[in-house]
Amino acid sequence: MAFSASVLTLYPDMFPGPLGLSVSGAALESGKWSLDVTNIREHATDRHHTVDDTPAGGGPGMVMKADVLAAAIDAVASAKDTRPRLLMSPRGRQFDQAMAHDVANGPGVVIVCGRFEGVDERVIAARDLEEISIGDYVLSGGEPAAIVLLDAVVRLLPGVMGCEMSGIEESFERGLLEHPQYTRPRKFEGRQIPEILLSGDHAAIAEWRRRQAEALTAKRRPDLLTRSTTAKSAGT
């Protein structure tokens, strides 16, 4: 069965968006994954199709209504649906490559795109939504975050990337940033491709790339090295 993604949003026209292009788009067209988009507003019961209301206790902005969102989720995913239910939220657990692999190894995902000041807490608990963030910043809504998450996941699905080795040495796959890459022309504005990469010595090239990755990670993301060292000392 193909990986099945269901997205709940107030702006369905934002999908597939970038997901309909490049490798994810080709995989979508060939049936390696499927995308179902639900307009949350269609599940509002009043004549104005109201999906939000003022915050209980006062405060600025609006909050997405629990009853409307719950009805939308129930229409997409039954109680027997084993797919994880994710709510894109700046207060959620930070999405990373390990989580991308976890989701890609499953049957699919249900993604709720939050808007306004947030979602009524009761529907988060009642429908077992896991809050996920793609970074320490605030977006206008969860749609761009959902697109980022799905792009990271879909490319990991079997047969999506042309070369399976493409994903092995990428940033974050081994706890390091990716090493520098070069291609023709051999000389560009006075800058040469490092000679080691032209040597044909695969062991030496691999060692050079490892050292470069470690140096780059230490300079730009030392937290990754700290995290890797902590994991090894803990025996994980």
N, C-alpha and C positions, 0 to 999 in steps of 0.2 A: 504494500500500500504506500502511495506517495505521501510525503510530508505535507500535512494540511495546516495552513495558517488561517485563523479567523481574526479579523480586526474589527473592533467596535469603535466608531468615531462619529463626531458631529459633522465631519467634512469628508465624506466618502470620495469626493473627486480628487483628493490628494493621493489616492491609490489607483493603480500600482505605482504611479510616479516613476522615480528612478529604478524601482524594482522591476519595471517592465523593460529595462534596457540591459545591455551588456550580458554578463554570464547569468545573472538572476533572471533576466528577461527571457533569455534563450531556454533556461531550465523551466521557467513557467510555461512557455509555449510548448515545450516537448513533454510536459507532464511529469517532470521530476519532482515538482511541488505544486500545490494549489493555493490560491488566495481567495478567501471569501470576505467581503467587506459589508458590514452592517451599519446602517444609519441609525444611531441611537434615538434620534428624534422621532422615528417612525413608531416607537413604542410608548410615546407619550399619549395619554388618553384624553386630554382636554382639547378643545377646539383650536387653541393657540400652539399646541404641540410643545408645551413648556417642559424643559429639561433641567432647569435650575431654579434656585430660590435663595433668599437672603440667609446668611449664616445665623444659626441659633446662637443667641448671646450677643448678637451685634457684630459689627466689623465691616470692613470694606469688601467689595466684590460679591460674587455669587458662588453657590456650591451646587454641584451636580446632584440631582435627586436620587435617593436610594431606590425608590419604587420603579422609576423609569429605567434606570441602569440595570437593575435586577431582571426586569422583564426582557431587556435586550440580551443579556447574558444567557438567560434561560432559553431563549429562542435559538441561540447559537450552539450552546453546549449543555447537554443533558447531564443529569447526575452521574451517569455511567461514562461520560467522556473523561478519558484519562489524561488529556492534554493539560499541561500546566497553564494556569490562568495568571497572566501578568498585567499589572497596572503600571503604566509608565508614569513615574512620579519622581520629582527631585529629592524627595526624602527617602527613596528606596535604596535597596542594596545595589552597589555599583556593578554594572554589567562588565564582564571581562571575557577573555578568550576561553577560559575554562567553562564558563557558563554557556558560551556559544556552542561549545562541543556537547555539553549536556543536553541542550535543547535540540541540537541537530541529531542526536542519537535517539531521540524520542519520536512519537507519532506525529507531532506537530505542536502548535501553540495557539492559545487564545490571548489576544492582546487588547486591553482596554486603554483607549487614549483619553487621559484626563484633560479637563479644560477648566477655565475660571480659577477660583481659589483652591479648587480641589474637589474631592469626591466625598459624599457622606460616609463617615467611618463605618456605619452599620452595614452597608453593602460590601465593604471590603472584607469584613468579618463573615458575613452571611454567605458570600459566594467564594470565600477562600482565595482572595486575590493577593498575589505576592507583588509588593511594590518594587519596581526596578528603575534605577537611574542610569543614564549614560554619562553623567559627569556632574561636577559641582558648579552648575549654572542652571538658570531657569529659562525654559522655552515658553512660547505662547500656548503650546499644547503638546500632547503626547505623540502627535502624528510624526513629526520628524524623528523623534526618538524611536518610535516603532519601526520606521523605515531603516534606521541605522541598525537596530537589533536584527531585523530580518535579513538585511544584506550580509551581516556578519555570519548569520546562521546558515543561510541558503548556500553560500559558497563552500560550506563544509559538507554538504550532502553528497552522497556517492554519485560520481559521474558529472558533477556540475563544473568543476575546474578541469580544463583540458589535460593538465599534467598533475597527477596526485602529489608529486614531489613538491609542487609549487607551494603548498601550505606548510611543509615541514619546517623550513628554515625561516619562516616569517617572524616578524616581531611578536613577542609574547608567547610563541609556541614552546620555547625552551627557557623561559624566564629571562630572555635577553632581547634587546632591540636587534633588528636585522642588520647585518653587515653592509657596508657600502657596495653598490652595484655599478658596473661599467659595461659599455658596449661600444661598437664602432661609431665614429672613427677612432683610430688608435691614439691620435693626438688631437686635442680640442683646445684652441686658444692658448697653446703652449703647455697645456696640462696633459700628461701621459697616463695611459692605463698602467697601474702598477705591474711591473715586470713579472711578478710571481704569478699573476693571473694568466699570463701568456706562456708559462713554462711547461704546461702539460703535466706537471707533478701534482696529482690529485690530492695526495696526502698533505703536501706542503700548502696547497691552496686551502684545504679544509682547516688546517691549523691557523693560517693567516686570517681566514674569515672568522674563526672563533675568537682570536685575539682582538680583531677589530670590533666584533660585536660586544665583547666584554668592555673594551675601552669606551665605546660609544654609550653603552648602558651606564657605566660608572659616571660619565660626564653629564648625561641628560636625564637619566632615571635611576639614580642610586638606590631609590626605594625598592626597585625590582631585585637588585642584588641582595639587599637586606632581607627581603621577603624570602628569597631562595635559600639564603644561609639559615634563616630561622626554620624553614621547612625541613631542611636536611638535618639540622640538629635535633629536630623533633621526631625524626625517623619517618617523615612522610614524603 
